[in-house]
C-alpha cells in the first residue's frame, strides 16, 4: 500500500509485510541512514565493490544526476539500502549505465522488499544489468547471468603470477619485454599508480572517446555529467574510497592509462585506454602488469575487471563471479511484453546460427572482438 506524499518533501513511504520502504533523495538521507549504509556494507564482504560505497552515489549525485535511495527498515532498524536513478516510472541502479556491480545492500537474512518498490506510485519497473548474483528476492526476475572476472593480486606481481593461468603469466612476461622495447624506441618508461592529474584524466577521456568513434560504439562521455563524475571521483581522496588514475608513459609519450574506483582493498578496472599509435607494444598489458605490481603500494588485494568474456580478461583472470540481467516489473502485461521482446531477440540469434549465415557471422564476431579489445584498451 502506498502512503500519500509527505507535504513539502520528495519522500514517499511504501509498506510491505514486516517492512517499511522509504524513497528519499540522496541529499536528504538522515545521518542514521547513512551510518546504516556504511554498517551494512562493512558487515558483508559481498558488498566490498566500490560501486556499493556511499561515496560513489555521492559523486554521481554531485555530478548532476539525481540519486534516489530506497531505505528499507523494520521498526527502527534499517535493513536495506538501494541507490537508484528514476527515469519517469523506471528505476535503474545508481551509476547506470556505467555501474559494473549493482543491487541493494541488505542485512544478513533479510531480502530487500523489491516487490514493494515497484508496487508504489512512482516506480513501475526496476531494470538491472549487473546485479550481484544471488541477491535474495530477485531470482524470479533474473533473465540471464554473465561472468565478471577478477585478479587476486594479494602479494603483488609475484603473488599474482603464482595464481595466474599459463596464458596470464605469458602475457605478463611479454609485457615486461615490451617495456624494454619501448624504452629503446621511445624513452624511459615511467608509471604513476595513483596520479592526481586532471590534465592526464582529460587525455584519457579524449582517447577513450576516440576509441568509441573508431569502433562505432556509443560514446559514454558524450554526456558532460559523466566527464564531471570522473573528475569528482579523481578528487575524492578519502581513506576508504576514491578514484584512481594510473598512467604509463615512455619518454613524453602516453602509452596507456586507466581510471578506476577503489574501496578498501578492491580496485575496479573501469576505463582503460591506450594510444593506438603505440598499439604494437600492447600497452594495455604493460599497464595491467604495472598496476598488479603496484597493488601492495595501493593497499589493493583484488582487481575486478568487470563483466565480459573478452580475450584479455579470460587470459588475465584468476577467478570470476557472476552478475545478472533482468527487470522487476509490475503486472502480467508488462512481463508478457518483455517476454515477447526477449523471445524475438532469441529468435534472431538462432537465425544467425543457421549455417547459411556462418561466414557473415564469423566476420561479425571478429569485428566485435576487435571492437571490444579496442574499447577496453588491450590487444
LOVEX-641881 format. One line per 2 residues: number of its first residue (from 1); their letters; for each residue x, y, z of N, C-alpha, C, O. Coordinates in steps of 0.05 Angstrom, whole numbers. Example, Ala and Ser with C-alpha at 12.3 -4.5 7.8 and 13.67 -1.06 7.14 Angstrom:
BEGIN
1> AS> 264:-114:156:246:-90:156:264:-66:156:285:-66:169; 257:-45:142:273:-21:143:258:1:157:268:23:161
***
This chain:
BEGIN
1> XX> 17:-24:0:0:0:0:18:25:0:38:25:14; 11:44:-16:27:69:-18:15:90:-1:-9:95:-1
3> XX> 32:104:15:22:126:31:23:151:15:37:153:-5; 8:172:23:9:197:9:37:210:11:52:204:29
5> XX> 43:228:-8:68:243:-7:69:259:18:48:270:27; 93:262:29:96:279:52:96:308:43:112:315:25
7> XX> 79:325:54:79:353:44:106:366:46:120:364:67; 114:380:25:139:395:24:163:377:22:185:386:28
9> XX> 159:352:14:182:333:13:179:316:-12:156:311:-21; 202:306:-22:201:288:-45:199:259:-35:199:240:-51
11> XX> 198:255:-9:198:228:2:171:215:-1:151:228:-1; 172:188:-5:148:172:-5:153:148:13:176:140:17
13> XX> 132:137:25:134:114:42:117:91:30:94:96:22; 129:67:28:115:44:18:116:23:39:136:21:54
15> XX> 95:7:42:95:-14:62:91:-41:50:75:-45:32; 105:-60:61:101:-88:55:100:-103:81:105:-91:102
17> XX> 95:-129:80:92:-144:105:119:-143:120:139:-152:110; 118:-132:145:141:-132:162:162:-111:155:182:-109:169
19> XX> 158:-96:134:179:-77:126:167:-50:117:144:-49:108; 183:-30:121:175:-3:111:196:6:91:220:3:96
21> XX> 187:17:69:206:26:48:202:56:44:180:65:38; 224:71:46:223:100:43:240:108:20:264:99:18
23> XX> 229:124:1:244:134:-21:252:163:-15:234:179:-9; 278:169:-17:287:195:-9:311:203:-27:327:186:-34
25> XX> 313:229:-33:336:239:-48:361:235:-32:361:236:-7; 384:229:-46:409:224:-32:416:246:-12:424:241:11
27> XX> 412:271:-20:420:293:-3:402:296:22:408:310:40; 379:282:21:360:283:44:362:259:62:346:257:81
29> XX> 382:242:58:386:219:76:392:229:104:407:248:108; 380:216:124:386:223:152:414:212:159:423:193:146
31> XX> 425:223:179:452:214:188:451:185:196:470:170:191; 430:176:209:429:148:218:426:129:194:435:106:196
33> XX> 413:138:173:410:122:149:437:119:134:444:98:124; 452:141:133:479:140:121:497:122:138:513:107:127
35> XX> 495:124:164:511:107:182:504:77:177:521:60:177; 478:72:173:469:45:168:480:34:142:487:11:140
37> XX> 481:51:122:493:44:96:521:34:100:529:12:91; 538:50:114:565:41:119:566:15:135:582:-3:130
39> XX> 549:13:155:549:-10:173:541:-36:158:553:-57:161; 520:-34:142:510:-57:127:532:-67:107:536:-91:104
41> XX> 544:-48:94:564:-54:74:589:-68:87:599:-87:77; 597:-57:110:621:-67:123:616:-95:135:635:-110:139
43> XX> 591:-102:140:585:-127:153:584:-151:133:583:-174:142; 586:-146:107:583:-168:88:603:-163:65:601:-143:51
45> XX> 621:-182:61:642:-179:41:631:-179:13:645:-171:-6; 606:-188:9:594:-187:-18:593:-158:-28:592:-154:-53
47> XX> 593:-139:-10:589:-111:-18:615:-95:-18:615:-71:-15; 638:-109:-21:664:-95:-19:670:-79:-45:690:-64:-45
49> XX> 655:-83:-67:660:-67:-91:655:-37:-85:637:-30:-71; 671:-20:-97:668:9:-93:641:19:-103:632:40:-95
51> XX> 627:4:-121:601:13:-130:580:13:-108:559:26:-110; 585:-2:-87:566:-4:-65:573:17:-43:558:20:-24
53> XX> 595:31:-46:603:51:-26:585:76:-29:581:84:-51; 576:88:-7:560:112:-10:576:135:-23:563:154:-34
55> XX> 602:134:-23:618:154:-37:613:154:-66:614:175:-79; 607:131:-78:601:130:-107:575:144:-112:573:161:-131
57> XX> 554:138:-97:528:152:-100:531:182:-96:518:197:-110; 547:189:-76:551:218:-71:563:232:-94:555:255:-101
59> XX> 583:220:-107:596:232:-130:577:234:-154:577:254:-168; 561:213:-158:542:213:-180:522:236:-176:516:251:-194
61> XX> 512:238:-151:494:260:-145:506:287:-149:494:305:-161; 531:290:-141:545:316:-144:551:323:-173:554:346:-180
63> XX> 553:302:-190:558:307:-219:534:318:-233:536:327:-256; 511:318:-220:487:329:-233:466:309:-240:445:316:-251
65> XX> 470:283:-232:450:262:-237:436:256:-211:448:245:-193; 410:263:-208:396:258:-182:396:228:-175:391:211:-192
67> XX> 401:223:-150:401:196:-139:379:194:-118:377:211:-100; 363:174:-121:342:167:-102:351:142:-86:361:123:-98
69> XX> 347:142:-60:355:120:-44:330:107:-32:314:120:-19; 327:81:-37:305:66:-24:316:54:2:335:38:2
71> XX> 304:62:24:313:54:50:292:35:62:270:44:68; 300:10:66:282:-9:79:287:-11:108:311:-10:117
73> XX> 267:-14:124:270:-15:153:249:-32:166:227:-36:155; 255:-43:189:236:-58:205:238:-46:233:259:-47:246
75> XX> 216:-33:241:217:-18:266:237:5:263:234:21:244; 256:8:281:275:29:279:301:20:266:320:35:264
77> XX> 302:-5:257:327:-16:245:326:-14:215:308:-24:202; 347:-2:203:350:-1:174:360:-29:165:381:-38:175
79> XX> 346:-42:147:353:-69:138:363:-70:109:373:-90:100; 360:-48:95:368:-48:67:371:-20:55:356:-2:62
81> XX> 390:-17:36:395:8:22:398:2:-7:412:-17:-14; 384:17:-24:386:12:-53:387:40:-67:366:54:-67
83> XX> 410:48:-78:413:74:-91:405:71:-120:414:52:-134; 388:89:-130:376:86:-156:375:113:-171:377:134:-159
85> XX> 370:111:-197:362:133:-214:333:128:-222:325:105:-227; 317:149:-225:290:145:-235:287:161:-261:292:185:-262
87> XX> 278:147:-281:272:159:-307:242:155:-312:234:134:-322; 226:174:-304:197:170:-304:191:149:-284:198:152:-260
89> XX> 177:128:-292:169:107:-273:188:84:-274:183:63:-261; 211:86:-288:231:65:-290:254:72:-271:266:93:-273
91> XX> 261:53:-254:284:57:-237:307:39:-246:303:16:-255; 332:49:-243:356:34:-250:377:40:-229:376:61:-216
93> XX> 396:21:-225:416:24:-204:433:49:-208:438:57:-231; 443:60:-186:459:84:-187:483:80:-205:496:60:-205
95> XX> 489:101:-221:512:99:-240:505:88:-267:523:87:-284; 481:78:-270:473:66:-296:478:86:-318:473:110:-315
97> XX> 489:78:-341:496:51:-349:525:43:-344:535:25:-356; 538:57:-325:567:52:-321:574:37:-296:597:35:-289
99> XX> 553:27:-282:559:13:-256:562:-17:-261:543:-30:-271; 585:-28:-255:591:-56:-261:582:-76:-240:583:-100:-244
101> XX> 575:-66:-216:561:-82:-196:538:-66:-185:540:-42:-180; 515:-80:-182:490:-66:-174:475:-83:-154:480:-107:-150
103> XX> 456:-70:-141:438:-84:-123:435:-71:-96:450:-53:-89; 416:-80:-81:412:-69:-54:433:-80:-35:443:-102:-39
105> XX> 438:-65:-14:456:-74:8:437:-80:31:423:-63:41; 438:-105:40:418:-114:60:432:-127:84:454:-137:82
107> XX> 417:-128:106:425:-143:129:423:-172:123:407:-181:108; 440:-188:136:441:-217:131:414:-229:137:401:-225:158
109> XX> 404:-245:117:380:-260:121:354:-244:116:332:-254:120; 357:-218:108:333:-202:104:332:-192:75:347:-174:68
111> XX> 316:-204:58:315:-196:30:304:-167:27:288:-158:44; 313:-154:6:303:-127:1:274:-129:-9:269:-146:-26
113> XX> 256:-112:0:228:-113:-8:224:-101:-36:211:-81:-39; 235:-115:-56:235:-104:-83:206:-103:-95:200:-85:-110
115> XX> 189:-122:-87:161:-121:-97:147:-96:-87:131:-84:-101; 153:-88:-62:141:-64:-52:151:-39:-67:136:-20:-70
117> XX> 176:-40:-76:187:-17:-90:172:-12:-116:165:11:-122; 166:-33:-132:153:-30:-157:122:-29:-154:108:-25:-174
119> XX> 112:-32:-130:84:-30:-125:75:-2:-118:51:4:-117; 94:16:-115:88:44:-107:79:60:-131:79:51:-154
121> XX> 72:85:-125:61:102:-146:83:113:-164:77:120:-187; 108:114:-155:129:127:-170:147:109:-186:161:117:-204
123> XX> 147:83:-179:165:63:-193:147:40:-203:134:27:-187; 148:36:-229:132:14:-241:150:-8:-252:140:-30:-258
125> XX> 176:-3:-255:195:-23:-265:222:-17:-254:230:6:-251; 237:-38:-248:265:-36:-239:282:-53:-258:280:-77:-258
127> XX> 299:-40:-274:317:-55:-292:345:-57:-280:354:-39:-266; 358:-79:-286:385:-83:-277:401:-99:-297:389:-116:-311
129> XX> 427:-94:-299:443:-109:-318:470:-119:-307:485:-133:-320; 476:-111:-281:500:-121:-268:493:-127:-238:508:-121:-220
131> XX> 469:-139:-234:461:-145:-207:479:-167:-195:485:-187:-208; 487:-162:-170:504:-182:-156:489:-208:-156:467:-210:-145
133> XX> 502:-229:-167:489:-255:-169:482:-266:-142:497:-264:-123; 458:-278:-140:449:-290:-115:435:-271:-97:430:-278:-74
135> XX> 429:-246:-106:416:-227:-89:388:-237:-82:372:-241:-100; 382:-242:-57:355:-253:-49:332:-236:-59:334:-211:-57
137> XX> 311:-248:-68:287:-234:-76:286:-227:-105:266:-218:-115; 309:-231:-120:310:-224:-148:310:-249:-167:312:-246:-191
139> XX> 309:-273:-155:311:-297:-171:290:-298:-193:297:-305:-216; 266:-291:-187:244:-294:-206:247:-273:-229:234:-276:-250
141> XX> 263:-253:-225:265:-231:-244:290:-232:-261:294:-216:-278; 307:-252:-255:333:-254:-269:329:-269:-296:317:-290:-297
143> XX> 339:-257:-317:336:-268:-344:361:-281:-354:360:-299:-371; 385:-272:-345:410:-283:-354:432:-276:-334:428:-259:-317
145> XX> 454:-291:-336:477:-286:-319:502:-287:-336:504:-302:-355; 521:-269:-329:546:-269:-344:570:-266:-324:567:-255:-303
147> XX> 593:-277:-332:616:-276:-314:628:-248:-312:628:-232:-330; 639:-243:-288:653:-218:-283:680:-226:-271:682:-231:-247
149> XX> 701:-227:-287:727:-237:-278:741:-218:-259:736:-194:-258; 760:-229:-244:776:-213:-225:804:-225:-224:809:-248:-231
151> XX> 823:-208:-214:850:-216:-208:855:-215:-178:851:-194:-166; 863:-237:-167:873:-237:-139:902:-228:-140:919:-242:-149
153> XX> 907:-204:-129:934:-192:-131:947:-190:-103:965:-174:-99; 937:-207:-85:950:-208:-59:979:-215:-62:986:-235:-76
155> XX> 997:-199:-51:1026:-204:-54:1037:-192:-79:1060:-198:-86; 1022:-175:-93:1032:-161:-116:1037:-179:-140:1023:-199:-143
157> XX> 1057:-172:-156:1062:-187:-181:1070:-216:-176:1060:-234:-189; 1087:-220:-156:1096:-248:-150:1072:-265:-141:1069:-288:-149
159> XX> 1055:-253:-124:1032:-268:-115:1013:-274:-137:1002:-296:-139; 1008:-254:-155:990:-258:-177:1001:-280:-196:986:-298:-204
161> XX> 1027:-279:-203:1038:-299:-221:1036:-327:-210:1034:-346:-226; 1036:-330:-184:1033:-356:-172:1005:-367:-175:1001:-391:-172
163> XX> 986:-350:-180:958:-359:-183:948:-357:-211:927:-369:-218; 962:-343:-229:952:-338:-256:954:-363:-273:968:-382:-267
165> XX> 938:-363:-294:939:-384:-314:965:-382:-330:979:-362:-328; 971:-403:-345:995:-402:-362:994:-378:-381:1014:-364:-385
167> XX> 970:-374:-392:967:-352:-411:971:-325:-397:984:-307:-409; 961:-322:-373:965:-297:-358:995:-292:-353:1004:-270:-356
169> XX> 1009:-313:-345:1038:-310:-339:1053:-302:-365:1071:-285:-364; 1046:-315:-387:1059:-309:-412:1055:-280:-421:1074:-267:-430
171> XX> 1031:-271:-418:1025:-243:-426:1039:-223:-408:1048:-202:-418; 1042:-229:-383:1056:-211:-365:1086:-211:-372:1099:-191:-371
173> XX> 1097:-235:-379:1125:-236:-387:1130:-220:-413:1150:-206:-416; 1111:-223:-432:1114:-208:-457:1112:-177:-451:1126:-162:-464
175> XX> 1095:-170:-432:1093:-141:-425:1120:-131:-415:1127:-108:-421; 1134:-147:-399:1160:-138:-389:1179:-134:-412:1194:-114:-412
177> XX> 1179:-152:-432:1197:-148:-454:1190:-124:-471:1207:-110:-482; 1164:-118:-473:1155:-95:-489:1162:-68:-475:1166:-48:-488
179> XX> 1164:-69:-448:1174:-45:-434:1202:-39:-443:1209:-16:-448; 1219:-59:-445:1247:-55:-454:1247:-44:-482:1263:-26:-489
181> XX> 1230:-54:-500:1229:-45:-527:1219:-16:-528:1230:0:-543; 1200:-9:-512:1190:19:-511:1212:38:-501:1215:60:-511
183> XX> 1228:29:-482:1250:46:-472:1271:50:-494:1283:72:-496; 1276:30:-510:1295:33:-532:1286:52:-554:1301:67:-565
185> XX> 1260:52:-559:1250:67:-583:1237:93:-575:1236:112:-592; 1226:96:-551:1211:120:-544:1222:136:-520:1217:160:-518
187> XX> 1237:122:-503:1247:136:-479:1241:121:-454:1227:101:-455; 1251:130:-431:1247:116:-406:1217:112:-400:1201:131:-403
189> XX> 1210:88:-391:1183:82:-384:1178:89:-355:1193:80:-337; 1157:105:-349:1150:112:-322:1121:104:-317:1105:103:-335
191> XX> 1115:99:-292:1088:91:-284:1080:105:-259:1095:105:-239; 1057:118:-260:1045:130:-236:1020:114:-229:1001:112:-245
193> XX> 1021:102:-206:999:84:-198:974:100:-190:951:92:-195; 978:124:-178:955:140:-168:962:169:-173:971:183:-155
195> XX> 956:177:-197:964:205:-206:940:224:-202:919:220:-213; 945:244:-186:924:265:-182:929:286:-204:941:307:-198
197> XX> 921:281:-228:928:296:-251:904:300:-270:897:283:-285; 891:323:-267:866:328:-283:872:329:-313:855:320:-329
199> XX> 895:339:-321:902:340:-349:905:312:-361:896:307:-383; 918:294:-345:921:267:-355:893:253:-357:889:237:-374
201> XX> 875:259:-338:848:248:-340:834:258:-364:820:243:-378; 837:283:-371:825:294:-395:836:280:-420:822:275:-439
203> XX> 862:274:-419:875:260:-441:863:232:-444:858:222:-466; 859:218:-421:847:192:-422:819:193:-434:812:177:-451
205> XX> 803:212:-425:776:215:-435:776:220:-465:759:209:-480; 794:237:-475:795:243:-503:803:218:-519:791:213:-540
207> XX> 822:203:-510:830:178:-523:807:158:-523:802:144:-543; 793:157:-501:770:138:-499:748:145:-519:736:128:-532
209> XX> 743:171:-521:722:180:-540:731:174:-569:714:168:-586; 757:176:-573:767:169:-600:763:140:-606:757:133:-629
211> XX> 767:123:-586:762:94:-589:733:89:-595:727:72:-613; 715:102:-581:687:98:-585:680:105:-614:665:91:-628
213> XX> 691:128:-624:685:136:-651:696:117:-672:683:111:-692; 721:107:-667:734:89:-686:719:62:-688:720:50:-709
215> XX> 706:54:-667:693:28:-667:663:30:-669:648:10:-667; 653:55:-674:624:59:-676:609:51:-651:586:43:-652
217> XX> 622:53:-628:610:47:-602:597:72:-592:604:95:-598; 577:68:-575:563:91:-562:583:106:-545:598:94:-529
219> XX> 584:132:-547:603:149:-532:593:154:-504:575:170:-500; 604:139:-485:595:142:-457:599:170:-447:584:180:-431
221> XX> 620:184:-457:627:210:-447:614:233:-463:621:256:-459; 595:226:-480:581:248:-495:565:265:-475:561:289:-481
223> XX> 557:254:-453:542:270:-433:563:282:-414:579:268:-401; 563:309:-411:582:323:-394:582:313:-365:603:314:-352
225> XX> 559:305:-355:558:296:-327:576:273:-322:587:269:-300; 581:256:-342:598:232:-338:627:240:-338:643:228:-324
227> XX> 634:260:-353:662:270:-352:666:284:-325:687:281:-312; 646:299:-316:648:312:-289:650:291:-267:664:295:-248
229> XX> 636:269:-270:637:248:-250:665:238:-246:674:235:-223; 680:232:-268:707:222:-265:725:242:-251:742:235:-234
231> XX> 721:268:-257:738:288:-244:731:290:-214:749:294:-197; 706:288:-207:698:288:-179:710:264:-164:720:267:-142
233> XX> 709:241:-177:720:217:-165:750:219:-162:761:209:-142; 763:230:-182:792:234:-180:800:250:-156:821:245:-143
235> XX> 784:270:-149:790:287:-127:777:278:-101:778:292:-81; 765:254:-101:755:242:-76:778:226:-64:786:205:-75
237> XX> 789:235:-42:813:223:-32:810:213:-3:828:215:13; 786:202:3:782:191:30:798:165:34:807:153:14
239> XX> 802:157:58:819:134:64:807:108:53:822:90:47; 780:107:51:768:81:43:754:82:16:742:62:8
241> XX> 755:104:2:742:106:-24:753:128:-41:761:149:-30; 755:124:-68:763:146:-85:769:135:-113:769:111:-119
243> XX> 774:154:-131:782:147:-158:812:143:-159:827:156:-144; 821:126:-178:850:121:-181:857:123:-211:846:108:-227
245> XX> 874:142:-217:884:146:-244:912:135:-246:930:144:-231; 917:116:-264:943:104:-268:953:109:-296:937:106:-315
247> XX> 978:117:-299:988:126:-325:1015:114:-331:1033:114:-313; 1019:103:-355:1044:93:-365:1054:111:-387:1039:116:-406
249> XX> 1078:121:-385:1090:138:-406:1117:126:-414:1131:114:-398; 1124:131:-439:1151:125:-449:1162:151:-459:1154:161:-480
251> XX> 1182:162:-444:1191:189:-451:1167:208:-448:1154:207:-428; 1162:225:-468:1139:243:-466:1113:231:-476:1092:244:-475
253> XX> 1114:206:-485:1090:194:-498:1073:178:-477:1083:162:-462; 1047:184:-478:1029:168:-462:1024:142:-476:1014:142:-499
255> XX> 1031:119:-464:1025:93:-475:997:83:-469:982:75:-486; 991:85:-443:965:75:-434:958:88:-407:975:97:-393
257> XX> 932:88:-401:923:99:-376:897:85:-368:884:72:-384; 892:86:-342:868:73:-332:856:90:-310:870:100:-292
259> XX> 829:93:-310:816:106:-288:797:85:-275:779:74:-289; 800:81:-250:783:61:-236:774:72:-209:780:94:-201
261> XX> 760:55:-195:749:61:-168:762:43:-148:766:19:-153; 768:54:-125:780:38:-103:762:41:-78:754:63:-71
263> XX> 758:18:-65:745:18:-39:759:-3:-22:757:-27:-29; 772:5:-1:787:-14:15:808:-28:-2:824:-15:-14
265> XX> 808:-55:-2:827:-70:-17:819:-77:-45:832:-94:-57; 797:-66:-55:787:-72:-81:790:-49:-100:782:-26:-94
267> XX> 802:-55:-123:804:-35:-145:787:-45:-168:791:-67:-177; 769:-28:-178:753:-36:-201:764:-24:-226:767:1:-229
269> XX> 771:-41:-245:782:-35:-272:758:-23:-288:740:-38:-296; 759:3:-294:735:16:-304:739:27:-332:726:19:-351
271> XX> 758:46:-335:762:59:-362:792:57:-369:807:76:-365; 800:34:-381:827:33:-392:828:44:-420:809:43:-435
273> XX> 852:54:-428:855:65:-455:884:64:-462:901:64:-444; 890:63:-488:918:65:-497:919:82:-522:898:86:-535
275> XX> 942:92:-528:946:107:-552:949:88:-576:969:73:-576; 931:89:-595:933:70:-617:959:72:-633:966:54:-648
277> XX> 972:95:-631:998:98:-646:1019:79:-635:1038:73:-649; 1014:68:-611:1034:50:-599:1022:22:-594:1031:8:-576
279> XX> 1002:15:-609:988:-10:-605:1006:-34:-608:1001:-55:-595; 1027:-33:-624:1044:-55:-628:1058:-64:-603:1068:-86:-600
281> XX> 1060:-46:-583:1072:-52:-558:1053:-65:-538:1061:-72:-516; 1028:-69:-546:1007:-80:-528:1008:-65:-502:1012:-77:-480
283> XX> 1005:-38:-503:1008:-22:-478:988:-28:-457:993:-22:-433; 965:-39:-464:946:-46:-443:956:-67:-424:951:-66:-400
285> XX> 971:-87:-435:983:-107:-418:1006:-96:-401:1010:-104:-378; 1021:-76:-413:1041:-63:-397:1029:-49:-373:1038:-51:-350
287> XX> 1007:-35:-378:992:-21:-357:982:-40:-335:986:-35:-311; 970:-62:-344:959:-81:-325:981:-93:-308:978:-97:-284
289> XX> 1004:-99:-320:1026:-111:-305:1036:-91:-284:1041:-99:-261; 1039:-66:-292:1049:-46:-273:1029:-42:-250:1037:-39:-227
291> XX> 1003:-43:-256:983:-40:-235:983:-63:-216:980:-59:-192; 986:-87:-226:988:-111:-209:1012:-108:-190:1011:-114:-167
293> XX> 1035:-100:-202:1059:-97:-186:1056:-76:-164:1068:-78:-143; 1040:-55:-170:1036:-33:-151:1014:-38:-131:1010:-22:-113
295> XX> 1001:-61:-133:978:-67:-116:984:-64:-86:969:-52:-71; 1007:-75:-76:1012:-72:-48:1015:-43:-39:1007:-36:-17
297> XX> 1028:-27:-56:1031:1:-50:1004:15:-48:1001:33:-32; 985:7:-64:958:18:-64:941:6:-42:919:17:-36
299> XX> 950:-15:-29:933:-29:-10:912:-46:-23:891:-51:-10; 917:-55:-47:897:-70:-63:903:-99:-63:926:-107:-67
301> XX> 883:-116:-59:887:-145:-60:870:-158:-82:874:-182:-88; 852:-143:-94:836:-154:-116:830:-132:-136:824:-109:-129
303> XX> 832:-139:-162:825:-121:-183:801:-134:-198:804:-154:-211; 778:-121:-196:755:-130:-211:756:-120:-239:760:-96:-244
305> XX> 754:-138:-259:755:-130:-287:728:-122:-299:727:-111:-321; 707:-129:-285:680:-122:-295:670:-144:-314:685:-160:-324
307> XX> 644:-143:-319:631:-163:-336:642:-164:-364:650:-144:-375; 644:-189:-374:653:-191:-402:670:-216:-405:683:-226:-387
309> XX> 670:-227:-430:685:-250:-436:707:-244:-457:714:-261:-473; 717:-219:-455:738:-211:-473:763:-228:-470:767:-240:-449
311> XX> 778:-230:-491:801:-248:-491:821:-241:-469:831:-259:-455; 827:-215:-466:847:-208:-446:837:-214:-418:853:-221:-401
313> XX> 811:-212:-413:801:-218:-387:803:-248:-381:810:-257:-359; 797:-264:-402:799:-293:-399:828:-301:-393:833:-319:-377
315> XX> 847:-288:-406:875:-294:-401:886:-285:-374:901:-299:-361; 877:-261:-366:888:-249:-342:875:-258:-316:888:-258:-295
317> XX> 851:-267:-316:835:-271:-292:847:-294:-275:860:-312:-285; 843:-292:-249:849:-314:-230:823:-326:-220:823:-347:-207
319> XX> 801:-313:-225:775:-323:-216:753:-306:-228:758:-287:-243; 728:-313:-222:706:-297:-232:681:-300:-214:678:-321:-200
321> XX> 665:-280:-214:639:-282:-201:619:-278:-224:626:-277:-247; 593:-275:-217:573:-271:-238:555:-248:-231:550:-242:-207
323> XX> 545:-235:-252:525:-214:-249:501:-220:-266:504:-234:-286; 478:-210:-258:453:-218:-271:440:-195:-285:444:-172:-279
325> XX> 424:-202:-305:409:-182:-321:380:-189:-319:372:-213:-319; 363:-169:-318:334:-174:-317:319:-149:-310:330:-127:-311
327> XX> 294:-152:-301:277:-130:-294:255:-139:-275:243:-160:-280; 250:-123:-255:227:-127:-238:204:-110:-248:206:-86:-250
329> XX> 182:-124:-256:160:-110:-269:134:-113:-254:130:-133:-240; 117:-93:-257:91:-94:-244:71:-105:-263:68:-94:-285
331> XX> 56:-125:-256:34:-134:-271:41:-154:-294:63:-153:-304; 22:-171:-301:27:-191:-321:31:-180:-349:45:-193:-365
333> XX> 18:-158:-356:21:-147:-383:49:-138:-388:60:-145:-409; 61:-124:-369:89:-115:-373:108:-138:-375:126:-138:-391
335> XX> 103:-159:-359:120:-182:-360:117:-197:-387:137:-207:-398; 93:-198:-397:88:-212:-423:101:-197:-445:113:-209:-463
337> XX> 100:-170:-445:113:-154:-466:143:-159:-466:155:-162:-487; 155:-160:-442:184:-164:-441:191:-192:-450:212:-196:-463
339> XX> 175:-212:-443:180:-240:-453:179:-241:-483:196:-254:-496; 160:-227:-495:157:-227:-524:182:-214:-537:193:-225:-556
341> XX> 190:-192:-525:214:-179:-536:239:-196:-534:254:-199:-553; 243:-209:-510:266:-226:-507:265:-251:-525:285:-260:-535
343> XX> 240:-261:-530:237:-283:-548:245:-276:-576:257:-291:-591; 237:-251:-584:244:-242:-611:274:-239:-615:285:-247:-635
345> XX> 288:-229:-594:317:-227:-595:329:-255:-597:348:-259:-612; 319:-274:-581:329:-301:-582:325:-314:-609:343:-329:-619
347> XX> 302:-309:-622:297:-320:-649:317:-309:-669:327:-323:-686; 323:-283:-666:342:-271:-685:370:-283:-681:384:-288:-701
349> XX> 377:-289:-656:403:-302:-652:404:-330:-663:424:-338:-675; 382:-345:-660:381:-372:-671:383:-371:-701:395:-389:-713
351> XX> 371:-351:-713:372:-348:-742:401:-344:-751:410:-355:-772; 415:-328:-736:443:-323:-743:461:-348:-741:482:-350:-753
353> XX> 451:-368:-725:467:-392:-722:464:-411:-746:478:-430:-749; 444:-405:-763:440:-421:-787:466:-422:-803:479:-401:-807
355> XX> 473:-446:-812:499:-449:-826:501:-432:-851:523:-425:-859; 479:-425:-863:480:-408:-887:491:-380:-880:502:-367:-897
357> XX> 488:-373:-855:498:-346:-847:525:-348:-832:535:-327:-822; 536:-371:-831:561:-375:-815:584:-357:-823:596:-345:-806
359> XX> 590:-354:-849:613:-337:-856:608:-308:-847:626:-295:-836; 584:-297:-852:578:-270:-843:579:-267:-813:589:-247:-803
361> XX> 570:-288:-799:570:-287:-770:599:-288:-759:605:-273:-740; 616:-304:-772:644:-304:-763:657:-277:-767:672:-267:-750
363> XX> 651:-264:-790:663:-238:-795:653:-218:-774:668:-201:-764; 627:-219:-768:615:-201:-748:628:-206:-720:634:-187:-706
365> XX> 632:-231:-714:644:-237:-688:673:-227:-686:681:-216:-665; 688:-230:-708:716:-220:-708:716:-189:-705:732:-178:-690
367> XX> 697:-176:-719:695:-147:-717:688:-138:-689:698:-119:-678; 669:-154:-676:661:-147:-649:684:-151:-629:688:-135:-612
369> XX> 699:-173:-633:722:-178:-615:742:-156:-617:753:-146:-597; 748:-147:-642:767:-125:-646:757:-100:-632:772:-85:-619
371> XX> 731:-94:-635:719:-70:-623:721:-72:-593:727:-52:-580; 715:-95:-582:716:-98:-552:744:-94:-542:748:-80:-522
373> XX> 764:-106:-556:791:-102:-547:800:-74:-548:814:-63:-531; 792:-60:-570:799:-32:-573:786:-15:-551:799:2:-540
375> XX> 761:-21:-546:746:-5:-526:758:-9:-498:760:10:-483; 767:-34:-492:777:-39:-466:807:-32:-463:818:-34:-441
377> XX> 820:-24:-485:847:-15:-482:868:-36:-483:891:-31:-477; 861:-61:-489:880:-83:-491:878:-97:-517:857:-97:-530
379> X> 901:-109:-526:901:-125:-551:912:-153:-544:914:-170:-561
***
